[in-house]
Every structure is written in C-alpha cells, then in structure tokens.
C-alpha cells in the first residue's frame, strides 16, 4: 500500500508539472498569430438559390505558444448567403454569426467548412459574391480569410414532365439546371435548341417515351453536362469526372430520336435504348456528336435501329458501344476506349455485339465503315454469336483486335488491324493529344497514324466532326480529318 501511495504522489506531481508546461501557455503577444491554409477560399461559380457543395480549409497555430481567439465571425452576417462552420460550431443567427472563446494550443488546428446559397442577381451574367471570415485574437490582432464565388442566375427544372411538344433553350443566356428526370411522354417531342447548355444534378437525366430532338449546329453546339462547376482536384474539373448525372434513356416506344452537334460528357450512361417495339423503325440517329468520360455505357441499344456518323465515343468504364440485336450502321466514327480513372474495375471493351439476349435469338445486322475502334487492351472488340451468324461487315476501318486467322472478304474489307507491339505509331501515340494528367484528349489522327488517308470516300459525309472538309480522294478514318496531308 505504501508503494502505491508513493506512486500516486509521483503521478500527481507529474500531472501538475505537465499542466504547467510550455505546451499549455497562451500568449497575448501581437506577434503570435494564426496561419491560414489559404488566404482566399473560392467556391468557383455556383448557381443562384441552389446550395453549393461545401469546401473546407484549416487554420493552424504555428506560433510557438497557445492562442486564444476571442471570436471568429462572418463580417456580413447572413447578407451574402455564405454558411460557415468553425470546428463544429455553425455560425447561425442564434450565435450572431460568430463563435467565441476558442483556445488553440500550439501545433493544433481548426477545420472550417464553407457553403453558399446566393440570392438571385437579376442578371444574365455571373456576378461576384464575397464575404470575410474574421478572427479576433485575445491580443487584439485581427486576421481574415476572404470567401468568394461567382453567382449565376439559372432556370431550375425539377421533375419536368413533357406532355406537349416543348423546346428547351437558354433564354437570355441563363443556364438551365435539372433536378430529377425530364420525362418525355408518348407522342410528344422534346426539342433542345441549338446552342443550349443543360446542367444536370446528380442522377438527373432525360427519360424519353416520345421523341428527343437535340439538333445543335456547327457553331452552336448543344452541351449536356453535370451541374458542378468547381474542381474535384487541382487538375480535374467535376465536369470531366464520370458518373455525375444520369444520361438519356430511350424507351421501347420511342422512335425518330436525333442528336447532332452535341457534347455529352460526365454521365453514368450516355444513351440507353430499350428493346424497340418495332425494330424496323429508326430509334436513334447520332451525328457530329461527342460522348466522353462515362462510368457506364456510351451507347447501349437492344433490338434497335441505330445510325451513328461523324461521332466520338470515348473513355467509358463499361463499354463505349454495346449492341444486342437490331440494325446498326456506323460511319466515320472514332471509338476510343482509354478510360483514365484508376479506381474501380478494369474498363470494358470498346465495342460489344451479340445476337443473343436472355438466351433468346435477337437478329443483328452490323455495318461499320471508315471508323477507328481502339483502346488500351490488345483486343477491344467482343463479338458473341448465338446459334445464328451475325450479319456483320467492317469496311475501311482501323481495328484494335487480332487479325482473322483466315481472310474473310465479306466481313473485313480493306481493314487495318493494329499491331499491339507497335508502340510508336499505334495505340495512344496515334492521336494528336493524349494528356492523362489534365484529362485532355484530341483523337484526331497524328502524323504516322494508319488512319490517315485510308478511308473510303463517301460524298454523303463531306465534313468531319469539327466541320473541316474531308479529302475527296483519301479521307481519314474516324470522325476527325487531319488538317493537312502531304
């Protein structure tokens, strides 16, 4: 017992000395100040009246002594729409938009969370919104961090049901933001006007039982994208990140859908075509369009009549294109499977075709001309056949798949089978720009590419995806024509 009593005395003395150590001293010297992770916190551009995603930053005490913060407050209270949480305390009306008496020991930090819901600007252009988070120290020193954003008035569509022919555009330049689905009913046409950009919130999309006409023009393209305008990390905008919105679904009774001069990116699935009630009617015509950065499918069609021309479909987690039965015609199209996001499963093929669905025969006719089908894997084309053959023809195409063991003059006509061992002129090196750090891609054939000058002339397609004239005698494969040839 005496030993235990002595031990307790030593422990008490140790605790007393620790409590009085330099670690617990607080300074009122004006030279002891806070260190901010950043001087300005920018929320980039947000839509007016819509809560922004939150951002956070740290405030450090690297001064060598403890610092007491008399208060941390929003300079303008609730006038600008910023909402701030300081180390677990929300600066609300109840607290007077401040938090008082914070002790920050040396080497410790505070975590600050910031959001914004800005008021309408009554303007067609984004306007600056700013406030200051001010820290007043016990020494009387004040420090601040600037909170800023650009606020953009938007037209908000929530769970829109289209019962009558309707056109969506950007009136007076205002963006259109969609929450939930746009549902297009039977015998109804939804038209998206040239030059329109639609911003879709998470999981939002377009569900079509009637008809969709997204007919952009060369200099007035349509853009379908997510509603996040900020950065995920320094080199990646949320806009380029896949899976940010739901995409387009064309139901079994939907026909005569047309998409042209449209840029669709960052979705889960770009276009899903349900099995058609009438496989002889055209379900989808896709021209002069870019579909990029998805974590589902690019175009997946079941027993549907589909025409694709002058289109880029690239960087898709599941497949760039999947056709289960139907009548499919593809011309001057670049299918590039170079999904660059490292997390998750291995990306699927560029092209998948089958005439079997749920153990039932679904006839498939597939014609692919003047197109590039490539990717990182040695073989990016998967074709599976049931009891009956697929009516299939590839003509004047550059294909990343093993050359047939025997010449098939009816299936592969004037096709080039890329040599996977050629690391100089094939694969990624055959494209004009392939920057995986900043997620920048230009799938125009680069000098030395086997796609240059090897397509079959087609007077019905005189220009490429960018509106450049195609060589009348020796055009390039894929949707992009090189600007000059020797």
Backbone torsions as a table, in degrees:
resi	resn	phi	psi	omega
1	UNK	NA	-39.1	179.9
2	UNK	-62.6	-39.9	178.3
3	UNK	-63.5	-41.1	178.9
4	UNK	-63.1	-41.9	179.8
5	UNK	-62.4	-42.7	178.7
6	UNK	-63.4	-41.3	179.3
7	UNK	-62.1	-41.0	179.5
8	UNK	-63.9	-37.0	177.5
9	UNK	-62.6	-45.8	179.9
10	UNK	-62.2	-40.4	179.4
11	UNK	-63.7	-41.4	179.1
12	UNK	-63.4	-42.2	177.6
13	UNK	-63.0	-40.7	179.8
14	UNK	-63.8	-42.3	179.3
15	UNK	-65.3	-38.1	179.0
16	UNK	-64.5	-43.4	178.8
17	UNK	-64.9	-39.1	179.4
18	UNK	-64.7	-41.5	-179.1
19	UNK	-63.7	-26.2	-178.9
20	UNK	-99.7	9.6	-177.3
21	UNK	-71.9	168.0	-179.4
22	UNK	-61.3	-22.5	-178.3
23	UNK	-63.0	-24.2	-174.8
24	UNK	-106.4	10.0	177.3
25	UNK	-84.5	145.5	180.0
26	UNK	-120.1	135.5	-175.3
27	UNK	-104.4	144.2	171.7
28	UNK	-110.6	16.9	178.6
29	UNK	-72.0	134.5	177.2
30	UNK	-61.7	-15.8	179.8
31	UNK	-80.2	-14.4	177.9
32	UNK	-91.5	105.6	-175.9
33	UNK	-130.0	170.4	179.6
34	UNK	-81.1	156.7	173.6
35	UNK	-117.1	125.7	-179.1
36	UNK	-96.4	142.2	175.3
37	UNK	-61.6	-31.5	177.0
38	UNK	-152.9	151.5	179.8
39	UNK	-82.0	-26.2	-178.7
40	UNK	-134.5	132.2	174.5
41	UNK	-106.2	115.2	-179.0
42	UNK	-106.2	130.8	174.8
43	UNK	-95.2	14.6	-179.2
44	UNK	58.2	-136.1	-179.8
45	UNK	-105.0	132.6	177.8
46	UNK	-125.2	160.3	177.0
47	UNK	-89.8	134.7	-179.3
48	UNK	-57.7	142.2	176.9
49	UNK	69.5	-2.0	179.8
50	UNK	-108.4	123.2	-179.1
51	UNK	-57.0	134.4	179.6
52	UNK	-81.2	160.8	166.8
53	UNK	-62.9	154.3	-179.5
54	UNK	-84.4	153.6	170.0
55	UNK	-126.4	161.2	-177.9
56	UNK	-140.5	157.9	175.3
57	UNK	-152.2	167.9	-177.5
58	UNK	-113.5	146.1	171.6
59	UNK	-115.8	124.6	-174.1
60	UNK	-108.1	152.1	166.5
61	UNK	-110.0	96.6	178.1
62	UNK	-108.8	22.3	-170.1
63	UNK	-81.4	-16.8	-177.9
64	UNK	101.0	-14.4	174.8
65	UNK	-135.8	164.3	174.0
66	UNK	-67.8	150.4	178.7
67	UNK	-126.1	133.3	172.6
68	UNK	-100.6	128.4	178.3
69	UNK	-99.1	114.6	-179.4
70	UNK	-61.6	-46.4	174.1
71	UNK	-161.0	156.7	170.1
72	UNK	-123.4	125.2	-172.0
73	UNK	-141.5	153.9	171.3
74	UNK	-82.3	124.8	-174.5
75	UNK	-58.6	-40.2	-175.2
76	UNK	-105.8	16.4	177.5
77	UNK	59.7	-122.0	-179.5
78	UNK	-105.2	19.2	-172.4
79	UNK	-77.5	-23.2	-175.6
80	UNK	-105.8	-14.3	179.0
81	UNK	96.1	-1.3	176.2
82	UNK	-72.3	141.9	175.0
83	UNK	-123.3	130.5	-172.5
84	UNK	-129.9	138.7	172.8
85	UNK	-120.9	122.1	-179.4
86	UNK	-106.9	105.2	175.1
87	UNK	52.5	40.1	176.5
88	UNK	100.6	-8.0	178.8
89	UNK	-108.5	121.9	-179.9
90	UNK	-83.4	127.7	179.5
91	UNK	-81.7	94.0	-173.3
92	UNK	-114.7	179.5	176.4
93	UNK	-60.4	-36.6	-179.2
94	UNK	-61.6	-36.2	-178.7
95	UNK	-93.5	3.4	-176.5
96	UNK	71.7	25.3	179.9
97	UNK	56.0	39.8	177.3
98	UNK	-153.2	163.9	171.1
99	UNK	-130.0	138.2	-173.4
100	UNK	-111.4	157.2	167.7
101	UNK	54.7	67.9	176.4
102	UNK	-104.5	127.7	174.5
103	UNK	-100.9	124.5	-179.3
104	UNK	-121.8	104.9	-177.6
105	UNK	-71.4	159.9	-177.3
106	UNK	-61.9	137.7	-179.3
107	UNK	83.9	-8.4	179.8
108	UNK	-89.0	174.2	-179.4
109	UNK	-145.2	160.8	172.3
110	UNK	-113.2	141.7	175.7
111	UNK	-104.9	129.0	-177.1
112	UNK	-115.0	131.0	176.0
113	UNK	-112.2	137.9	-177.1
114	UNK	-133.5	134.5	172.0
115	UNK	-132.4	170.2	179.3
116	UNK	-147.1	133.6	164.8
117	UNK	-125.8	101.2	-174.7
118	UNK	-88.3	156.0	177.0
119	UNK	-78.6	164.8	174.5
120	UNK	-61.4	140.7	-179.8
121	UNK	-89.8	-17.8	-173.1
122	UNK	58.3	41.1	-179.4
123	UNK	-144.5	155.6	179.3
124	UNK	-86.7	-14.6	-178.3
125	UNK	-108.1	154.3	174.9
126	UNK	-61.4	143.8	178.2
127	UNK	-125.4	149.7	-176.4
128	UNK	-73.2	138.4	174.3
129	UNK	-128.6	132.4	-178.6
130	UNK	-149.1	158.8	175.6
131	UNK	-156.3	172.8	178.0
132	UNK	-127.0	135.7	170.1
133	UNK	-96.8	114.3	-171.0
134	UNK	-107.2	129.3	176.2
135	UNK	-106.9	123.3	174.6
136	UNK	-106.8	120.4	-177.0
137	UNK	-89.6	161.8	179.6
138	UNK	-59.3	-27.4	179.1
139	UNK	-74.0	-10.1	-176.1
140	UNK	96.9	-10.9	177.8
141	UNK	-68.5	138.0	173.5
142	UNK	-114.2	138.9	175.4
143	UNK	-131.3	155.3	-178.6
144	UNK	-147.6	156.4	171.6
145	UNK	-123.8	135.3	-178.1
146	UNK	-84.7	131.4	174.8
147	UNK	-106.0	126.5	-177.7
148	UNK	-145.2	158.3	177.6
149	UNK	-162.8	167.8	169.7
150	UNK	-110.3	126.9	-177.9
151	UNK	-106.1	130.8	-173.0
152	UNK	-125.3	118.4	177.1
153	UNK	-63.6	137.3	-175.9
154	UNK	-133.4	159.4	170.5
155	UNK	-95.2	119.4	-174.5
156	UNK	-100.2	122.9	176.4
157	UNK	-111.6	119.4	179.4
158	UNK	-114.9	120.0	175.1
159	UNK	47.5	54.7	-177.2
160	UNK	-76.1	127.1	173.4
161	UNK	-108.8	122.6	-177.1
162	UNK	-96.9	105.4	179.6
163	UNK	-100.2	-17.3	178.6
164	UNK	-131.5	157.4	179.8
165	UNK	-52.0	127.5	-171.2
166	UNK	-138.6	144.4	175.4
167	UNK	-118.0	132.7	174.4
168	UNK	-107.5	131.4	174.9
169	UNK	-144.1	-177.0	176.5
170	UNK	-104.5	84.1	-177.8
171	UNK	-63.1	129.1	179.1
172	UNK	57.2	25.0	177.0
173	UNK	81.3	2.1	-179.1
174	UNK	-73.1	138.2	177.8
175	UNK	-72.4	152.9	175.5
176	UNK	-107.4	123.6	-178.7
177	UNK	-115.0	129.7	-174.5
178	UNK	-112.2	125.8	170.5
179	UNK	-111.9	133.5	-175.7
180	UNK	75.7	-167.5	-177.2
181	UNK	-94.7	148.4	161.8
182	UNK	-90.5	116.1	-177.0
183	UNK	-106.4	119.6	-179.4
184	UNK	-101.8	113.6	-175.0
185	UNK	-75.9	168.2	178.6
186	UNK	-53.8	146.3	174.3
187	UNK	57.4	29.3	-179.6
188	UNK	-131.4	142.4	-179.5
189	UNK	-114.4	126.9	170.8
190	UNK	-100.7	122.5	178.2
191	UNK	-109.5	130.9	172.3
192	UNK	-104.8	119.0	-171.9
193	UNK	-70.4	152.0	176.1
194	UNK	-55.1	142.5	178.1
195	UNK	81.5	2.8	-176.3
196	UNK	-84.4	137.9	169.7
197	UNK	-114.7	128.7	177.1
198	UNK	-116.1	129.3	-179.2
199	UNK	-104.9	119.9	-177.0
200	UNK	-103.4	131.8	174.4
201	UNK	-74.0	170.1	-177.5
202	UNK	-50.8	128.9	177.6
203	UNK	71.1	-3.7	177.7
204	UNK	-72.8	157.9	-179.8
205	UNK	-171.8	-165.9	179.7
206	UNK	-122.3	123.6	-178.9
207	UNK	-114.7	114.0	-167.9
208	UNK	-115.2	116.1	167.3
209	UNK	-101.8	-23.1	175.3
210	UNK	-89.9	-119.0	-176.5
211	UNK	-136.8	139.9	175.9
212	UNK	-112.9	128.3	175.2
213	UNK	-121.7	98.9	176.1
214	UNK	-109.3	83.1	-171.4
215	UNK	-108.2	85.6	173.6
216	UNK	-74.6	177.8	178.4
217	UNK	-127.6	166.1	-173.7
218	UNK	-51.4	-47.2	-178.4
219	UNK	-102.7	8.3	178.7
220	UNK	-140.2	67.5	-176.1
221	UNK	-74.4	154.7	172.8
222	UNK	-91.6	139.9	176.1
223	UNK	-123.8	127.9	175.7
224	UNK	-117.4	117.9	-169.8
225	UNK	-152.5	179.1	178.0
226	UNK	-80.8	170.0	-177.1
227	UNK	-95.8	3.3	177.0
228	UNK	-83.1	124.1	-178.3
229	UNK	-106.9	3.6	-175.6
230	UNK	-102.8	-174.6	-178.1
231	UNK	-100.8	141.4	173.2
232	UNK	-77.9	-48.2	169.6
233	UNK	-138.3	176.7	-171.6
234	UNK	-58.0	-32.6	-176.3
235	UNK	-105.4	11.4	-176.0
236	UNK	-141.9	113.8	171.8
237	UNK	-73.3	146.7	173.7
238	UNK	-56.9	-30.7	179.7
239	UNK	-56.5	-31.4	-179.4
240	UNK	-91.0	-5.4	-176.2
241	UNK	-85.5	129.2	-177.4
242	UNK	-70.5	160.0	174.6
243	UNK	78.5	20.9	-176.5
244	UNK	-86.3	-16.9	177.6
245	UNK	-153.6	178.4	-165.2
246	UNK	-88.4	-27.9	-178.1
247	UNK	92.1	-163.0	-173.7
248	UNK	-116.5	134.1	174.6
249	UNK	-120.4	126.1	177.2
250	UNK	-106.1	114.0	-174.1
251	UNK	-75.2	173.1	-172.0
252	UNK	-62.2	-27.9	-178.7
253	UNK	-100.9	16.9	179.1
254	UNK	-100.0	128.4	-178.4
255	UNK	-138.6	166.6	174.3
256	UNK	61.2	30.6	176.0
257	UNK	-76.9	135.8	-179.7
258	UNK	-131.2	131.4	175.8
259	UNK	-129.6	122.4	-177.4
260	UNK	-141.7	147.7	179.8
261	UNK	43.6	56.5	-178.0
262	UNK	-129.5	140.7	175.1
263	UNK	-112.6	113.0	-178.9
264	UNK	-119.3	118.0	-177.1
265	UNK	-149.4	162.0	174.7
266	UNK	76.0	11.7	-178.2
267	UNK	-91.2	-179.4	169.9
268	UNK	-80.9	-70.4	171.6
269	UNK	-110.6	136.5	178.2
270	UNK	-74.6	-62.2	-177.4
271	UNK	-138.0	120.8	173.8
272	UNK	-112.3	125.7	179.5
273	UNK	-109.8	112.7	175.5
274	UNK	-66.9	159.9	179.2
275	UNK	-56.3	126.4	-172.6
276	UNK	-75.5	143.0	172.9
277	UNK	-67.3	-29.0	178.5
278	UNK	-134.8	101.1	-174.7
279	UNK	-72.4	-6.6	178.7
280	UNK	-87.7	-14.8	179.5
281	UNK	-91.1	142.7	179.7
282	UNK	-70.2	123.6	177.1
283	UNK	-89.3	-41.3	-173.3
284	UNK	-144.4	130.6	168.3
285	UNK	-118.0	122.7	-174.6
286	UNK	-122.7	115.5	-176.5
287	UNK	-133.5	143.2	172.3
288	UNK	47.8	49.4	-173.2
289	UNK	-129.2	151.8	175.7
290	UNK	-118.5	126.8	175.6
291	UNK	-122.2	121.4	-165.7
292	UNK	-150.6	146.5	174.0
293	UNK	56.6	78.9	179.6
294	UNK	-129.5	155.2	173.1
295	UNK	-113.7	20.2	172.2
296	UNK	-125.3	-117.1	178.1
297	UNK	-114.9	151.1	172.4
298	UNK	-75.0	-73.3	171.9
299	UNK	-125.4	121.8	174.8
300	UNK	-124.9	120.6	-176.0
301	UNK	-130.6	134.9	178.3
302	UNK	-112.9	121.2	175.3
303	UNK	46.9	50.8	-175.2
304	UNK	-128.8	152.2	174.5
305	UNK	-93.5	117.9	-171.8
306	UNK	-133.1	136.3	174.4
307	UNK	-124.6	126.4	-178.7
308	UNK	-126.6	130.7	-175.2
309	UNK	-148.0	139.4	175.0
310	UNK	52.9	45.6	-172.2
311	UNK	-128.6	145.1	174.2
312	UNK	-107.7	127.6	173.5
313	UNK	-127.4	116.0	-167.5
314	UNK	-147.8	152.4	170.0
315	UNK	55.7	71.2	-174.7
316	UNK	-127.4	134.0	-175.0
317	UNK	-67.0	-49.8	-177.0
318	UNK	-79.7	-77.6	175.4
319	UNK	-145.6	147.9	172.7
320	UNK	-68.3	-44.0	178.6
321	UNK	-143.5	135.6	173.8
322	UNK	-133.0	128.1	178.4
323	UNK	-126.4	121.0	177.9
324	UNK	-113.3	96.9	-174.0
325	UNK	70.1	-178.1	176.6
326	UNK	101.3	-169.9	-179.6
327	UNK	-127.9	108.4	-170.5
328	UNK	-121.9	128.6	178.0
329	UNK	-126.0	123.7	-177.0
330	UNK	-126.3	131.6	-177.6
331	UNK	-142.4	137.0	177.7
332	UNK	47.2	55.9	-177.5
333	UNK	-125.5	142.0	177.1
334	UNK	-108.0	117.7	179.1
335	UNK	-113.8	104.9	-171.0
336	UNK	-121.5	109.8	-176.8
337	UNK	-99.0	84.8	179.6
338	UNK	-129.1	54.6	179.4
339	UNK	-59.2	124.6	-167.9
340	UNK	-109.6	10.6	-177.7
341	UNK	-97.1	117.9	-166.3
342	UNK	-72.9	-24.1	-176.5
343	UNK	-78.9	150.3	176.7
344	UNK	93.6	-169.8	-175.6
345	UNK	-71.3	169.1	177.7
346	UNK	-69.5	136.2	179.4
347	UNK	-58.3	150.6	180.0
348	UNK	-84.5	-169.1	-177.4
349	UNK	-71.1	168.5	173.2
350	UNK	-77.4	-41.4	-176.9
351	UNK	-136.1	127.8	174.8
352	UNK	-124.3	128.9	179.0
353	UNK	-133.4	139.2	176.2
354	UNK	-153.8	154.1	174.5
355	UNK	-113.0	25.5	179.2
356	UNK	-130.0	129.2	176.8
357	UNK	-135.1	118.8	-179.7
358	UNK	52.2	47.0	176.9
359	UNK	66.3	13.0	177.6
360	UNK	-113.0	146.7	179.9
361	UNK	-75.7	127.4	177.0
362	UNK	-127.7	105.3	-174.1
363	UNK	-59.2	138.9	179.9
364	UNK	-129.5	128.0	170.4
365	UNK	-115.2	121.6	-175.0
366	UNK	-127.7	124.3	175.5
367	UNK	-126.0	122.7	-179.9
368	UNK	-125.6	121.1	-178.4
369	UNK	-126.5	146.3	168.2
370	UNK	52.8	35.3	-172.0
371	UNK	-121.5	159.6	176.3
372	UNK	-111.7	127.5	175.8
373	UNK	-128.4	105.3	-172.1
374	UNK	-141.3	169.9	177.2
375	UNK	-179.1	-174.1	-177.3
376	UNK	-75.0	-32.1	-176.7
377	UNK	-76.1	161.3	-179.9
378	UNK	-65.9	-30.2	179.6
379	UNK	-135.1	117.9	-176.8
380	UNK	-116.0	11.7	179.1
381	UNK	-119.8	118.3	179.7
382	UNK	-115.1	118.9	179.5
383	UNK	-124.8	120.3	179.0
384	UNK	-120.8	136.1	-175.4
385	UNK	-118.0	142.5	172.7
386	UNK	-83.6	-140.9	-179.5
387	UNK	-72.4	-20.7	-177.5
388	UNK	-114.5	150.9	-178.7
389	UNK	-73.7	153.8	173.4
390	UNK	-87.4	133.0	173.2
391	UNK	-76.9	102.9	-166.6
392	UNK	-136.0	137.3	176.3
393	UNK	-146.5	127.5	171.9
394	UNK	-112.8	123.6	-177.5
395	UNK	-129.7	126.8	177.9
396	UNK	53.6	55.5	-178.9
397	UNK	-122.4	152.3	171.5
398	UNK	-103.8	116.7	-169.4
399	UNK	-122.8	134.9	174.0
400	UNK	-96.5	78.9	179.3
401	UNK	-159.5	150.4	-179.1
402	UNK	-58.8	141.7	176.9
403	UNK	-63.4	139.6	178.6
404	UNK	-56.1	143.5	-179.1
405	UNK	-65.1	-30.0	175.3
406	UNK	-128.2	145.9	-177.1
407	UNK	-63.7	126.8	177.0
408	UNK	-114.8	94.6	-173.3
409	UNK	-71.5	-13.3	-180.0
410	UNK	-98.0	-19.8	-179.0
411	UNK	-98.8	-46.3	-178.5
412	UNK	-117.2	111.6	-176.2
413	UNK	-118.6	118.8	179.1
414	UNK	53.7	37.7	179.7
415	UNK	-93.8	151.9	176.0
416	UNK	-112.5	126.5	179.5
417	UNK	-101.9	115.1	-172.2
418	UNK	-64.4	135.8	177.7
419	UNK	-82.3	111.7	-175.4
420	UNK	-68.2	-17.3	178.6
421	UNK	-84.6	-10.3	178.7
422	UNK	-83.9	103.1	-177.5
423	UNK	-95.4	0.2	-177.6
424	UNK	-96.6	-43.8	-175.1
425	UNK	-116.9	-2.3	179.8
426	UNK	-112.4	-175.9	179.0
427	UNK	59.1	-141.6	-177.6
428	UNK	-63.3	-30.7	-175.5
429	UNK	-69.1	-7.9	-179.8
430	UNK	-91.0	1.9	-179.1
431	UNK	-108.1	154.5	-173.9
432	UNK	-64.5	-41.8	-178.5
433	UNK	-142.0	129.9	179.3
434	UNK	-144.6	83.2	-176.5
435	UNK	-109.6	100.0	-175.6
436	UNK	-78.4	-16.3	-179.7
437	UNK	-74.2	-45.8	-180.0
438	UNK	-100.3	7.6	176.9
439	UNK	55.8	46.5	178.1
440	UNK	-111.0	129.2	-177.4
441	UNK	-138.0	138.5	170.4
442	UNK	-134.5	108.5	-173.3
443	UNK	-88.2	22.9	169.9
444	UNK	-67.3	134.0	178.8
445	UNK	-58.4	134.8	178.6
446	UNK	-92.1	159.0	178.8
447	UNK	-50.2	130.7	-178.0
448	UNK	98.0	-13.0	179.5
449	UNK	-66.3	141.7	178.4
450	UNK	-71.2	-9.3	-179.8
451	UNK	-81.1	-14.3	-174.6
452	UNK	-77.3	122.7	174.1
453	UNK	72.5	16.5	-174.4
454	UNK	-116.7	7.1	175.8
455	UNK	-83.4	166.8	176.2
456	UNK	-92.4	125.6	-178.8
457	UNK	-54.6	137.2	178.8
458	UNK	-137.3	101.9	-177.0
459	UNK	-62.9	-13.5	178.4
460	UNK	-77.6	-13.5	-179.9
461	UNK	-128.3	75.5	-173.2
462	UNK	-79.2	-13.9	-179.0
463	UNK	-127.2	163.9	-179.6
464	UNK	-98.4	-172.1	-177.6
465	UNK	-57.0	-33.1	-179.0
466	UNK	-91.4	3.9	179.8
467	UNK	85.4	9.0	178.9
468	UNK	-82.5	142.9	-179.7
469	UNK	-66.6	141.0	176.3
470	UNK	-86.1	148.2	174.8
471	UNK	-60.5	125.9	-174.4
472	UNK	-68.6	-27.0	-176.7
473	UNK	-104.4	-38.8	-177.5
474	UNK	-134.2	72.8	179.7
475	UNK	-72.5	164.9	178.1
476	UNK	-88.3	152.2	171.2
477	UNK	-72.3	156.6	177.6
478	UNK	88.2	-177.0	-174.4
479	UNK	-85.3	-11.2	-177.9
480	UNK	-115.0	133.2	175.7
481	UNK	-99.5	131.4	174.6
482	UNK	-64.1	146.4	-173.4
483	UNK	-71.2	-31.7	-178.7
484	UNK	-139.3	146.8	174.0
485	UNK	-134.6	145.8	177.3
486	UNK	-76.7	NA	NA
